[in-house]
């Protein structure tokens, strides 16, 4: 919840990206390692990727808004 407030995003976006990255990373992880410990890694990776994506998107939106005004 802190994460969502920090990046000012909707619950739907958060849910969608979490599902997407958890699935992609979990599949890759299973193929490479086949360990349960890998899922903890996936959780942190997906949080990181999502944070980067959201930050870039918000940055682009703010630049576009400034150029219009």
PyMOL Python script that loads the backbone (N, CA, C, O; Angstrom):
from pymol import cmd

cmd.read_pdbstr("""\
ATOM      1  N   UNK A   1       0.822  -1.199   0.000  1.00  0.00           N
ATOM      2  CA  UNK A   1       0.000   0.000   0.000  1.00  0.00           C
ATOM      3  C   UNK A   1       0.867   1.264   0.000  1.00  0.00           C
ATOM      4  O   UNK A   1       0.538   2.252  -0.657  1.00  0.00           O
ATOM      5  N   UNK A   2       1.956   1.222   0.731  1.00  0.00           N
ATOM      6  CA  UNK A   2       2.880   2.360   0.733  1.00  0.00           C
ATOM      7  C   UNK A   2       3.440   2.552  -0.658  1.00  0.00           C
ATOM      8  O   UNK A   2       3.622   3.673  -1.135  1.00  0.00           O
ATOM      9  N   UNK A   3       3.709   1.424  -1.295  1.00  0.00           N
ATOM     10  CA  UNK A   3       4.269   1.440  -2.651  1.00  0.00           C
ATOM     11  C   UNK A   3       3.315   2.140  -3.609  1.00  0.00           C
ATOM     12  O   UNK A   3       3.740   2.940  -4.443  1.00  0.00           O
ATOM     13  N   UNK A   4       2.032   1.842  -3.491  1.00  0.00           N
ATOM     14  CA  UNK A   4       1.039   2.441  -4.379  1.00  0.00           C
ATOM     15  C   UNK A   4       0.918   3.941  -4.125  1.00  0.00           C
ATOM     16  O   UNK A   4       0.797   4.726  -5.066  1.00  0.00           O
ATOM     17  N   UNK A   5       0.951   4.329  -2.877  1.00  0.00           N
ATOM     18  CA  UNK A   5       0.835   5.747  -2.542  1.00  0.00           C
ATOM     19  C   UNK A   5       2.072   6.514  -3.016  1.00  0.00           C
ATOM     20  O   UNK A   5       1.977   7.657  -3.463  1.00  0.00           O
ATOM     21  N   UNK A   6       3.205   5.876  -2.912  1.00  0.00           N
ATOM     22  CA  UNK A   6       4.475   6.497  -3.276  1.00  0.00           C
ATOM     23  C   UNK A   6       4.509   6.887  -4.743  1.00  0.00           C
ATOM     24  O   UNK A   6       4.979   7.970  -5.092  1.00  0.00           O
ATOM     25  N   UNK A   7       4.015   6.015  -5.596  1.00  0.00           N
ATOM     26  CA  UNK A   7       4.081   6.277  -7.030  1.00  0.00           C
ATOM     27  C   UNK A   7       2.782   6.832  -7.615  1.00  0.00           C
ATOM     28  O   UNK A   7       2.694   7.080  -8.818  1.00  0.00           O
ATOM     29  N   UNK A   8       1.788   7.022  -6.769  1.00  0.00           N
ATOM     30  CA  UNK A   8       0.530   7.640  -7.190  1.00  0.00           C
ATOM     31  C   UNK A   8      -0.090   6.934  -8.399  1.00  0.00           C
ATOM     32  O   UNK A   8      -0.281   7.538  -9.454  1.00  0.00           O
ATOM     33  N   UNK A   9      -0.394   5.672  -8.229  1.00  0.00           N
ATOM     34  CA  UNK A   9      -0.969   4.888  -9.323  1.00  0.00           C
ATOM     35  C   UNK A   9      -2.273   4.249  -8.884  1.00  0.00           C
ATOM     36  O   UNK A   9      -2.571   4.186  -7.691  1.00  0.00           O
ATOM     37  N   UNK A  10      -3.039   3.780  -9.837  1.00  0.00           N
ATOM     38  CA  UNK A  10      -4.307   3.136  -9.496  1.00  0.00           C
ATOM     39  C   UNK A  10      -4.079   1.676  -9.148  1.00  0.00           C
ATOM     40  O   UNK A  10      -3.085   1.079  -9.561  1.00  0.00           O
ATOM     41  N   UNK A  11      -4.991   1.111  -8.397  1.00  0.00           N
ATOM     42  CA  UNK A  11      -4.903  -0.291  -7.996  1.00  0.00           C
ATOM     43  C   UNK A  11      -4.914  -1.230  -9.181  1.00  0.00           C
ATOM     44  O   UNK A  11      -4.273  -2.281  -9.157  1.00  0.00           O
ATOM     45  N   UNK A  12      -5.641  -0.853 -10.219  1.00  0.00           N
ATOM     46  CA  UNK A  12      -5.741  -1.722 -11.397  1.00  0.00           C
ATOM     47  C   UNK A  12      -4.401  -1.815 -12.111  1.00  0.00           C
ATOM     48  O   UNK A  12      -3.976  -2.904 -12.497  1.00  0.00           O
ATOM     49  N   UNK A  13      -3.735  -0.679 -12.289  1.00  0.00           N
ATOM     50  CA  UNK A  13      -2.412  -0.684 -12.925  1.00  0.00           C
ATOM     51  C   UNK A  13      -1.447  -1.530 -12.112  1.00  0.00           C
ATOM     52  O   UNK A  13      -0.705  -2.344 -12.663  1.00  0.00           O
ATOM     53  N   UNK A  14      -1.462  -1.334 -10.799  1.00  0.00           N
ATOM     54  CA  UNK A  14      -0.563  -2.066  -9.914  1.00  0.00           C
ATOM     55  C   UNK A  14      -0.807  -3.565 -10.041  1.00  0.00           C
ATOM     56  O   UNK A  14       0.131  -4.352 -10.173  1.00  0.00           O
ATOM     57  N   UNK A  15      -2.068  -3.943  -9.999  1.00  0.00           N
ATOM     58  CA  UNK A  15      -2.446  -5.351 -10.080  1.00  0.00           C
ATOM     59  C   UNK A  15      -2.006  -5.953 -11.408  1.00  0.00           C
ATOM     60  O   UNK A  15      -1.447  -7.049 -11.442  1.00  0.00           O
ATOM     61  N   UNK A  16      -2.260  -5.239 -12.501  1.00  0.00           N
ATOM     62  CA  UNK A  16      -1.926  -5.729 -13.833  1.00  0.00           C
ATOM     63  C   UNK A  16      -0.427  -5.958 -13.985  1.00  0.00           C
ATOM     64  O   UNK A  16      -0.006  -7.012 -14.462  1.00  0.00           O
ATOM     65  N   UNK A  17       0.373  -4.987 -13.588  1.00  0.00           N
ATOM     66  CA  UNK A  17       1.818  -5.121 -13.748  1.00  0.00           C
ATOM     67  C   UNK A  17       2.408  -6.169 -12.818  1.00  0.00           C
ATOM     68  O   UNK A  17       3.352  -6.871 -13.182  1.00  0.00           O
ATOM     69  N   UNK A  18       1.849  -6.273 -11.612  1.00  0.00           N
ATOM     70  CA  UNK A  18       2.332  -7.297 -10.689  1.00  0.00           C
ATOM     71  C   UNK A  18       2.109  -8.677 -11.285  1.00  0.00           C
ATOM     72  O   UNK A  18       3.007  -9.518 -11.258  1.00  0.00           O
ATOM     73  N   UNK A  19       0.914  -8.918 -11.827  1.00  0.00           N
ATOM     74  CA  UNK A  19       0.595 -10.207 -12.444  1.00  0.00           C
ATOM     75  C   UNK A  19       1.531 -10.475 -13.615  1.00  0.00           C
ATOM     76  O   UNK A  19       2.082 -11.567 -13.750  1.00  0.00           O
ATOM     77  N   UNK A  20       1.702  -9.464 -14.456  1.00  0.00           N
ATOM     78  CA  UNK A  20       2.538  -9.598 -15.646  1.00  0.00           C
ATOM     79  C   UNK A  20       3.971  -9.978 -15.290  1.00  0.00           C
ATOM     80  O   UNK A  20       4.506 -10.954 -15.816  1.00  0.00           O
ATOM     81  N   UNK A  21       4.589  -9.212 -14.402  1.00  0.00           N
ATOM     82  CA  UNK A  21       5.991  -9.467 -14.089  1.00  0.00           C
ATOM     83  C   UNK A  21       6.188 -10.701 -13.223  1.00  0.00           C
ATOM     84  O   UNK A  21       7.175 -11.420 -13.376  1.00  0.00           O
ATOM     85  N   UNK A  22       5.254 -10.944 -12.317  1.00  0.00           N
ATOM     86  CA  UNK A  22       5.359 -12.161 -11.506  1.00  0.00           C
ATOM     87  C   UNK A  22       5.336 -13.377 -12.418  1.00  0.00           C
ATOM     88  O   UNK A  22       6.106 -14.318 -12.223  1.00  0.00           O
ATOM     89  N   UNK A  23       4.456 -13.362 -13.412  1.00  0.00           N
ATOM     90  CA  UNK A  23       4.324 -14.493 -14.329  1.00  0.00           C
ATOM     91  C   UNK A  23       5.577 -14.667 -15.169  1.00  0.00           C
ATOM     92  O   UNK A  23       6.114 -15.770 -15.270  1.00  0.00           O
ATOM     93  N   UNK A  24       6.041 -13.582 -15.771  1.00  0.00           N
ATOM     94  CA  UNK A  24       7.231 -13.656 -16.621  1.00  0.00           C
ATOM     95  C   UNK A  24       8.456 -14.111 -15.839  1.00  0.00           C
ATOM     96  O   UNK A  24       9.186 -15.001 -16.274  1.00  0.00           O
ATOM     97  N   UNK A  25       8.673 -13.495 -14.687  1.00  0.00           N
ATOM     98  CA  UNK A  25       9.863 -13.821 -13.908  1.00  0.00           C
ATOM     99  C   UNK A  25       9.778 -15.210 -13.298  1.00  0.00           C
ATOM    100  O   UNK A  25      10.781 -15.918 -13.213  1.00  0.00           O
ATOM    101  N   UNK A  26       8.594 -15.598 -12.877  1.00  0.00           N
ATOM    102  CA  UNK A  26       8.432 -16.928 -12.289  1.00  0.00           C
ATOM    103  C   UNK A  26       8.706 -18.010 -13.325  1.00  0.00           C
ATOM    104  O   UNK A  26       9.346 -19.017 -13.022  1.00  0.00           O
ATOM    105  N   UNK A  27       8.222 -17.802 -14.549  1.00  0.00           N
ATOM    106  CA  UNK A  27       8.462 -18.784 -15.608  1.00  0.00           C
ATOM    107  C   UNK A  27       9.938 -18.890 -15.946  1.00  0.00           C
ATOM    108  O   UNK A  27      10.465 -19.990 -16.105  1.00  0.00           O
ATOM    109  N   UNK A  28      10.597 -17.761 -16.055  1.00  0.00           N
ATOM    110  CA  UNK A  28      12.027 -17.759 -16.366  1.00  0.00           C
ATOM    111  C   UNK A  28      12.809 -18.423 -15.230  1.00  0.00           C
ATOM    112  O   UNK A  28      13.742 -19.192 -15.460  1.00  0.00           O
ATOM    113  N   UNK A  29      12.408 -18.110 -14.019  1.00  0.00           N
ATOM    114  CA  UNK A  29      13.083 -18.635 -12.845  1.00  0.00           C
ATOM    115  C   UNK A  29      12.936 -20.151 -12.733  1.00  0.00           C
ATOM    116  O   UNK A  29      13.888 -20.857 -12.402  1.00  0.00           O
ATOM    117  N   UNK A  30      11.742 -20.633 -13.011  1.00  0.00           N
ATOM    118  CA  UNK A  30      11.490 -22.076 -12.942  1.00  0.00           C
ATOM    119  C   UNK A  30      12.368 -22.823 -13.927  1.00  0.00           C
ATOM    120  O   UNK A  30      12.908 -23.885 -13.617  1.00  0.00           O
ATOM    121  N   UNK A  31      12.506 -22.256 -15.120  1.00  0.00           N
ATOM    122  CA  UNK A  31      13.324 -22.900 -16.140  1.00  0.00           C
ATOM    123  C   UNK A  31      14.790 -22.935 -15.728  1.00  0.00           C
ATOM    124  O   UNK A  31      15.480 -23.933 -15.940  1.00  0.00           O
ATOM    125  N   UNK A  32      15.260 -21.844 -15.138  1.00  0.00           N
ATOM    126  CA  UNK A  32      16.683 -21.758 -14.813  1.00  0.00           C
ATOM    127  C   UNK A  32      17.060 -22.497 -13.536  1.00  0.00           C
ATOM    128  O   UNK A  32      18.036 -23.247 -13.511  1.00  0.00           O
ATOM    129  N   UNK A  33      16.288 -22.285 -12.482  1.00  0.00           N
ATOM    130  CA  UNK A  33      16.711 -22.794 -11.176  1.00  0.00           C
ATOM    131  C   UNK A  33      15.839 -23.893 -10.579  1.00  0.00           C
ATOM    132  O   UNK A  33      16.334 -24.807  -9.920  1.00  0.00           O
ATOM    133  N   UNK A  34      14.529 -23.789 -10.823  1.00  0.00           N
ATOM    134  CA  UNK A  34      13.573 -24.732 -10.233  1.00  0.00           C
ATOM    135  C   UNK A  34      13.680 -24.790  -8.708  1.00  0.00           C
ATOM    136  O   UNK A  34      13.658 -25.871  -8.119  1.00  0.00           O
ATOM    137  N   UNK A  35      13.794 -23.640  -8.085  1.00  0.00           N
ATOM    138  CA  UNK A  35      13.843 -23.590  -6.620  1.00  0.00           C
ATOM    139  C   UNK A  35      12.728 -22.694  -6.097  1.00  0.00           C
ATOM    140  O   UNK A  35      12.319 -21.740  -6.758  1.00  0.00           O
ATOM    141  N   UNK A  36      12.249 -23.012  -4.911  1.00  0.00           N
ATOM    142  CA  UNK A  36      11.173 -22.211  -4.327  1.00  0.00           C
ATOM    143  C   UNK A  36      11.706 -20.854  -3.868  1.00  0.00           C
ATOM    144  O   UNK A  36      10.966 -19.871  -3.838  1.00  0.00           O
ATOM    145  N   UNK A  37      12.986 -20.804  -3.513  1.00  0.00           N
ATOM    146  CA  UNK A  37      13.590 -19.550  -3.070  1.00  0.00           C
ATOM    147  C   UNK A  37      13.558 -18.480  -4.140  1.00  0.00           C
ATOM    148  O   UNK A  37      13.625 -17.285  -3.853  1.00  0.00           O
ATOM    149  N   UNK A  38      13.455 -18.928  -5.372  1.00  0.00           N
ATOM    150  CA  UNK A  38      13.459 -18.011  -6.501  1.00  0.00           C
ATOM    151  C   UNK A  38      12.221 -17.116  -6.505  1.00  0.00           C
ATOM    152  O   UNK A  38      12.264 -16.006  -7.035  1.00  0.00           O
ATOM    153  N   UNK A  39      11.142 -17.578  -5.931  1.00  0.00           N
ATOM    154  CA  UNK A  39       9.921 -16.788  -5.941  1.00  0.00           C
ATOM    155  C   UNK A  39      10.046 -15.544  -5.065  1.00  0.00           C
ATOM    156  O   UNK A  39       9.390 -14.534  -5.321  1.00  0.00           O
ATOM    157  N   UNK A  40      10.879 -15.615  -4.044  1.00  0.00           N
ATOM    158  CA  UNK A  40      11.124 -14.431  -3.222  1.00  0.00           C
ATOM    159  C   UNK A  40      11.866 -13.391  -4.058  1.00  0.00           C
ATOM    160  O   UNK A  40      11.598 -12.193  -3.975  1.00  0.00           O
ATOM    161  N   UNK A  41      12.795 -13.879  -4.854  1.00  0.00           N
ATOM    162  CA  UNK A  41      13.557 -13.024  -5.758  1.00  0.00           C
ATOM    163  C   UNK A  41      12.624 -12.374  -6.773  1.00  0.00           C
ATOM    164  O   UNK A  41      12.753 -11.187  -7.071  1.00  0.00           O
ATOM    165  N   UNK A  42      11.696 -13.144  -7.297  1.00  0.00           N
ATOM    166  CA  UNK A  42      10.732 -12.632  -8.273  1.00  0.00           C
ATOM    167  C   UNK A  42       9.915 -11.488  -7.699  1.00  0.00           C
ATOM    168  O   UNK A  42       9.642 -10.500  -8.380  1.00  0.00           O
ATOM    169  N   UNK A  43       9.530 -11.635  -6.440  1.00  0.00           N
ATOM    170  CA  UNK A  43       8.721 -10.603  -5.803  1.00  0.00           C
ATOM    171  C   UNK A  43       9.464  -9.271  -5.814  1.00  0.00           C
ATOM    172  O   UNK A  43       8.898  -8.243  -6.186  1.00  0.00           O
ATOM    173  N   UNK A  44      10.733  -9.290  -5.404  1.00  0.00           N
ATOM    174  CA  UNK A  44      11.508  -8.053  -5.345  1.00  0.00           C
ATOM    175  C   UNK A  44      11.817  -7.521  -6.739  1.00  0.00           C
ATOM    176  O   UNK A  44      11.799  -6.310  -6.961  1.00  0.00           O
ATOM    177  N   UNK A  45      12.097  -8.413  -7.670  1.00  0.00           N
ATOM    178  CA  UNK A  45      12.359  -7.996  -9.049  1.00  0.00           C
ATOM    179  C   UNK A  45      11.150  -7.304  -9.648  1.00  0.00           C
ATOM    180  O   UNK A  45      11.282  -6.253 -10.276  1.00  0.00           O
ATOM    181  N   UNK A  46       9.976  -7.883  -9.461  1.00  0.00           N
ATOM    182  CA  UNK A  46       8.773  -7.302 -10.053  1.00  0.00           C
ATOM    183  C   UNK A  46       8.485  -5.936  -9.445  1.00  0.00           C
ATOM    184  O   UNK A  46       8.036  -5.028 -10.145  1.00  0.00           O
ATOM    185  N   UNK A  47       8.740  -5.784  -8.147  1.00  0.00           N
ATOM    186  CA  UNK A  47       8.536  -4.482  -7.505  1.00  0.00           C
ATOM    187  C   UNK A  47       9.479  -3.453  -8.121  1.00  0.00           C
ATOM    188  O   UNK A  47       9.091  -2.314  -8.382  1.00  0.00           O
ATOM    189  N   UNK A  48      10.716  -3.870  -8.347  1.00  0.00           N
ATOM    190  CA  UNK A  48      11.716  -2.958  -8.904  1.00  0.00           C
ATOM    191  C   UNK A  48      11.362  -2.549 -10.333  1.00  0.00           C
ATOM    192  O   UNK A  48      11.375  -1.365 -10.667  1.00  0.00           O
ATOM    193  N   UNK A  49      11.048  -3.528 -11.168  1.00  0.00           N
ATOM    194  CA  UNK A  49      10.696  -3.226 -12.559  1.00  0.00           C
ATOM    195  C   UNK A  49       9.477  -2.321 -12.631  1.00  0.00           C
ATOM    196  O   UNK A  49       9.421  -1.397 -13.441  1.00  0.00           O
ATOM    197  N   UNK A  50       8.514  -2.594 -11.786  1.00  0.00           N
ATOM    198  CA  UNK A  50       7.292  -1.799 -11.797  1.00  0.00           C
ATOM    199  C   UNK A  50       7.581  -0.362 -11.381  1.00  0.00           C
ATOM    200  O   UNK A  50       7.039   0.584 -11.954  1.00  0.00           O
ATOM    201  N   UNK A  51       8.443  -0.212 -10.375  1.00  0.00           N
ATOM    202  CA  UNK A  51       8.809   1.124  -9.905  1.00  0.00           C
ATOM    203  C   UNK A  51       9.482   1.918 -11.023  1.00  0.00           C
ATOM    204  O   UNK A  51       9.185   3.098 -11.211  1.00  0.00           O
ATOM    205  N   UNK A  52      10.373   1.287 -11.753  1.00  0.00           N
ATOM    206  CA  UNK A  52      11.087   1.952 -12.847  1.00  0.00           C
ATOM    207  C   UNK A  52      10.117   2.349 -13.959  1.00  0.00           C
ATOM    208  O   UNK A  52      10.160   3.475 -14.455  1.00  0.00           O
ATOM    209  N   UNK A  53       9.244   1.419 -14.345  1.00  0.00           N
ATOM    210  CA  UNK A  53       8.271   1.698 -15.406  1.00  0.00           C
ATOM    211  C   UNK A  53       7.353   2.855 -15.033  1.00  0.00           C
ATOM    212  O   UNK A  53       7.104   3.750 -15.841  1.00  0.00           O
ATOM    213  N   UNK A  54       6.859   2.827 -13.816  1.00  0.00           N
ATOM    214  CA  UNK A  54       5.922   3.853 -13.366  1.00  0.00           C
ATOM    215  C   UNK A  54       6.606   5.206 -13.307  1.00  0.00           C
ATOM    216  O   UNK A  54       6.027   6.223 -13.688  1.00  0.00           O
ATOM    217  N   UNK A  55       7.837   5.214 -12.829  1.00  0.00           N
ATOM    218  CA  UNK A  55       8.590   6.459 -12.723  1.00  0.00           C
ATOM    219  C   UNK A  55       8.793   7.068 -14.108  1.00  0.00           C
ATOM    220  O   UNK A  55       8.602   8.270 -14.295  1.00  0.00           O
ATOM    221  N   UNK A  56       9.178   6.247 -15.070  1.00  0.00           N
ATOM    222  CA  UNK A  56       9.400   6.731 -16.438  1.00  0.00           C
ATOM    223  C   UNK A  56       8.107   7.272 -17.039  1.00  0.00           C
ATOM    224  O   UNK A  56       8.106   8.314 -17.694  1.00  0.00           O
ATOM    225  N   UNK A  57       7.018   6.563 -16.815  1.00  0.00           N
ATOM    226  CA  UNK A  57       5.723   6.978 -17.368  1.00  0.00           C
ATOM    227  C   UNK A  57       5.299   8.324 -16.773  1.00  0.00           C
ATOM    228  O   UNK A  57       4.852   9.210 -17.501  1.00  0.00           O
ATOM    229  N   UNK A  58       5.438   8.476 -15.468  1.00  0.00           N
ATOM    230  CA  UNK A  58       5.058   9.721 -14.804  1.00  0.00           C
ATOM    231  C   UNK A  58       5.948  10.874 -15.246  1.00  0.00           C
ATOM    232  O   UNK A  58       5.481  12.002 -15.404  1.00  0.00           O
ATOM    233  N   UNK A  59       7.224  10.588 -15.444  1.00  0.00           N
ATOM    234  CA  UNK A  59       8.184  11.593 -15.876  1.00  0.00           C
ATOM    235  C   UNK A  59       7.805  12.097 -17.269  1.00  0.00           C
ATOM    236  O   UNK A  59       7.827  13.300 -17.528  1.00  0.00           O
ATOM    237  N   UNK A  60       7.463  11.185 -18.148  1.00  0.00           N
ATOM    238  CA  UNK A  60       7.063  11.533 -19.517  1.00  0.00           C
ATOM    239  C   UNK A  60       5.784  12.376 -19.507  1.00  0.00           C
ATOM    240  O   UNK A  60       5.667  13.360 -20.237  1.00  0.00           O
ATOM    241  N   UNK A  61       4.836  11.973 -18.669  1.00  0.00           N
ATOM    242  CA  UNK A  61       3.559  12.688 -18.580  1.00  0.00           C
ATOM    243  C   UNK A  61       3.774  14.115 -18.079  1.00  0.00           C
ATOM    244  O   UNK A  61       3.148  15.047 -18.584  1.00  0.00           O
ATOM    245  N   UNK A  62       4.650  14.293 -17.094  1.00  0.00           N
ATOM    246  CA  UNK A  62       4.879  15.636 -16.557  1.00  0.00           C
ATOM    247  C   UNK A  62       5.590  16.519 -17.582  1.00  0.00           C
ATOM    248  O   UNK A  62       5.315  17.716 -17.663  1.00  0.00           O
ATOM    249  N   UNK A  63       6.501  15.939 -18.364  1.00  0.00           N
ATOM    250  CA  UNK A  63       7.185  16.714 -19.405  1.00  0.00           C
ATOM    251  C   UNK A  63       6.194  17.162 -20.477  1.00  0.00           C
ATOM    252  O   UNK A  63       6.246  18.295 -20.955  1.00  0.00           O
ATOM    253  N   UNK A  64       5.298  16.260 -20.840  1.00  0.00           N
ATOM    254  CA  UNK A  64       4.310  16.561 -21.878  1.00  0.00           C
ATOM    255  C   UNK A  64       3.372  17.676 -21.406  1.00  0.00           C
ATOM    256  O   UNK A  64       3.013  18.568 -22.175  1.00  0.00           O
ATOM    257  N   UNK A  65       2.987  17.610 -20.144  1.00  0.00           N
ATOM    258  CA  UNK A  65       2.092  18.621 -19.580  1.00  0.00           C
ATOM    259  C   UNK A  65       2.780  19.985 -19.566  1.00  0.00           C
ATOM    260  O   UNK A  65       2.161  20.999 -19.890  1.00  0.00           O
ATOM    261  N   UNK A  66       4.060  20.010 -19.192  1.00  0.00           N
ATOM    262  CA  UNK A  66       4.804  21.272 -19.149  1.00  0.00           C
ATOM    263  C   UNK A  66       4.930  21.878 -20.543  1.00  0.00           C
ATOM    264  O   UNK A  66       4.809  23.092 -20.708  1.00  0.00           O
ATOM    265  N   UNK A  67       5.172  21.040 -21.539  1.00  0.00           N
ATOM    266  CA  UNK A  67       5.350  21.554 -22.900  1.00  0.00           C
ATOM    267  C   UNK A  67       4.045  22.122 -23.467  1.00  0.00           C
ATOM    268  O   UNK A  67       4.068  23.022 -24.307  1.00  0.00           O
ATOM    269  N   UNK A  68       2.917  21.594 -23.005  1.00  0.00           N
ATOM    270  CA  UNK A  68       1.622  22.087 -23.481  1.00  0.00           C
ATOM    271  C   UNK A  68       1.251  23.430 -22.856  1.00  0.00           C
ATOM    272  O   UNK A  68       0.599  24.261 -23.489  1.00  0.00           O
ATOM    273  N   UNK A  69       1.673  23.631 -21.611  1.00  0.00           N
ATOM    274  CA  UNK A  69       1.280  24.859 -20.905  1.00  0.00           C
ATOM    275  C   UNK A  69       2.176  26.044 -21.247  1.00  0.00           C
ATOM    276  O   UNK A  69       1.969  27.143 -20.731  1.00  0.00           O
TER     277      UNK A  69
END
""", "prot")
cmd.dss("prot")
cmd.show_as("cartoon", "prot")
cmd.util.cbc("prot")
cmd.orient("prot")
